Each structure stands twice: as C-alpha cells, then as structure tokens.
Amino acid sequence: MPNRKLIILRHAKAEQVPGKADIDRVLTERGERDAGRAGEVLAGLGLVPDLVLCSPAQRTRRTAELVLAGLAPDTPVYFEREMYLASPEELLAVVQRTDSNVATLLVVGHNPGLHELFLSLTATPADADPGFPTCAFAVVETEAEWERLWPGDARTVARWTPKGGLVTAGA
C-alpha cells in the first residue's frame, strides 16, 4: 500500500490552572474553536483518518473529538497511555505498531515529542522549521509500511496552524 499518510496533530490550547493535574487540563474556548477548524481543514484536504492514536490527557481527547466531529465521527480512536508527554522515539514506536491496512493515521499528542517526531521523519532541520504551536498539524506521506517507518522516510504534504493557515508542499 504506497503513500501512507500520517497526520501529526498537537492538542489545542488548554487551560493553565495552578494545582490542577496536567493530564486533567481542558481546552480553552480558543482551543475548542481551533480544533473544530483543524477538522474542517483536514476535511477540505480530503484527509479522513482510518484510525486515531491519542494521548489519554483530557486536552488531547477533546481535540480528537472536535477534529473528528466534522470529519469522521465514527473513526476508531485508541487512547495510548505511552503517548502522554512521549518522546519522539516513543511516539514512533506507537506508530510502528499500526496495522498495515491503515492508509491514513492521525496521532494526537503533545510537544515537544510530536514536533520532534515530525522533524525526524521528514529530516527537517529544527532551525529551518517554524515550530508546532497548539492545534498545529502536519501531514506527512511515506511509502514505508508502518512497522518499517524510520527517521527520514517521510515527506511533508501540508502544514496548518490556527494563526498561519494552510501551507501545502510546493506552495
């Protein structure tokens, strides 16, 4: 199955409440709006995930829910404990366990791990990259099987941020 697509999505803007457990932080109003917009942009690109792998944090769960609401509400979502504040290596290990029948995979998690995963997979130098603000996503494409996906195996198809909008490869 050539040209697998991986959508790497950072959770939307979350509240900062002193004393509240990090894993329990919820989205702000802006975060709720941005997550809905991210789903609309993905729908406009025709990118419907076959599967979602998501950190179990409240903010990632809600981001995934809002993104899928206008895109593909019946898409299976697996909450992977090891994705919570994971390193890029831990995130790649989760992606590598994905069934080979999945053509489009959406991962929803946290920085800096997600941004570093994107940089690694696309061999993008960190100093040449604009960053990965809340609710940003990158779409990368690879011909590698998920279990054989390694750093440098993917190319950027599109990037989106709530403030910067959509940028597609070659644009």
Secondary structure, DSSP 8 states (H G I E B T S, - for coil): ---EEEEEEE---B---TTS-GGG--B-HHHHHHHHHHHHHHHHTT---SEEEE-SSHHHHHHHHHHHHTT-TTS-EEE-GGGTT--HHHHHHHHHTS-TT-SEEEEEE-TTHHHHHHHHHHT--GGG-----TT-EEEEEESS-GGG--TT-EEEEEEEETTTEEEETT-
